[in-house]
Amino acid sequence: MSTSVSANLAQVRKRIELACQAVGRASDTVKLLAVSKTMPAQAVREAYAAGQLAFGENYIQEGVDKIAALADLPLEWHCIGPIQSNKTKLVAENFAWVHSIDRLKIAERLSAQRPAHLTPLQVCLQVNVDGGSNKSGVAPEDLLALAQDVAKLPHLQLRGIMTIPEPAETEAEARAVHQQAKRLFDHLKTAGLTLDTLSMGMTADLEAAVAEGSTCVRVGTAIFGARQ
Ligand SMILES: *Cc1c(COP(=O)(O)O)cnc(C)c1O
């Protein structure tokens, strides 16, 4: 298994490099977040042995347990899943990043509960860019106001936005939705916010996301294999 995680990681890095080359970007402008949800701590150790430091988890309690089991490693943990109010304290105390903030109440709780001895929680706002009705994420028209409010919270540092578009049928379709996300991101910057993170692209669409300006791809299946 160790050879497969490390071989898979090498392949994903190659995909990112080629996707960057295709549009004239330097490959170090795209961060790789390894999404380890449902995978055992041992799989994370294998990825770490192959040089991977940043990991994403969706389910808070599972993530917190894995963080504890891997506390001997210098890993950077990102919360990328939905956050209920009763889980904000766990998130504030255990993660370095959150990509999935979609309402002010959750951001306020995270800021209030971030322990003073830790650096500010690095956060992105999840945007429902393609209007999928059953999905979380702030609506594009409400994004700027939310971003301005979150940027004021003392123990959070607003870094950018995250999107999880519906699976696209074609490369062109995938690129169109990622392009919309890039426009929203640029709009926030034009409005005066200092942002550097456009979190978009997963196993199926990382090339399209990189082509449209993603700075962080979140990849699970291509690194760890299919989930149960
Ligand atoms: C599961 C998940 C991923 C990774 O998806 P893959 O298709 O396995 O690469 C990325 N982002 C989020 C928010 C996820 O829930």
The ligand as a MOL file (V3000), in Angstrom:
LIG
                    3D

  0  0  0     0  0            999 V3000
M  V30 BEGIN CTAB
M  V30 COUNTS 15 15 0 0 0
M  V30 BEGIN ATOM
M  V30 1 C -14.2030 14.3620 -0.7940 0
M  V30 2 C -13.8700 15.7820 -1.1190 0
M  V30 3 C -12.7950 16.0980 -1.9660 0
M  V30 4 C -11.9650 15.0610 -2.6870 0
M  V30 5 O -12.7110 14.4550 -3.6950 0
M  V30 6 P -12.0570 13.3930 -4.7020 0
M  V30 7 O -13.0050 13.3650 -5.8340 0
M  V30 8 O -11.9700 12.0990 -3.9610 0
M  V30 9 O -10.7210 13.9130 -5.0840 0
M  V30 10 C -12.4940 17.4280 -2.1500 0
M  V30 11 N -13.2010 18.4170 -1.5490 0
M  V30 12 C -14.2350 18.1460 -0.7370 0
M  V30 13 C -14.9590 19.2770 -0.0990 0
M  V30 14 C -14.6090 16.8390 -0.5150 0
M  V30 15 O -15.6580 16.5810 0.2750 0
M  V30 END ATOM
M  V30 BEGIN BOND
M  V30 1 1 1 2
M  V30 2 1 2 3
M  V30 3 2 2 14
M  V30 4 1 3 4
M  V30 5 2 3 10
M  V30 6 1 4 5
M  V30 7 1 5 6
M  V30 8 2 6 7
M  V30 9 1 6 8
M  V30 10 1 6 9
M  V30 11 1 10 11
M  V30 12 2 11 12
M  V30 13 1 12 13
M  V30 14 1 12 14
M  V30 15 1 14 15
M  V30 END BOND
M  V30 END CTAB
M  END
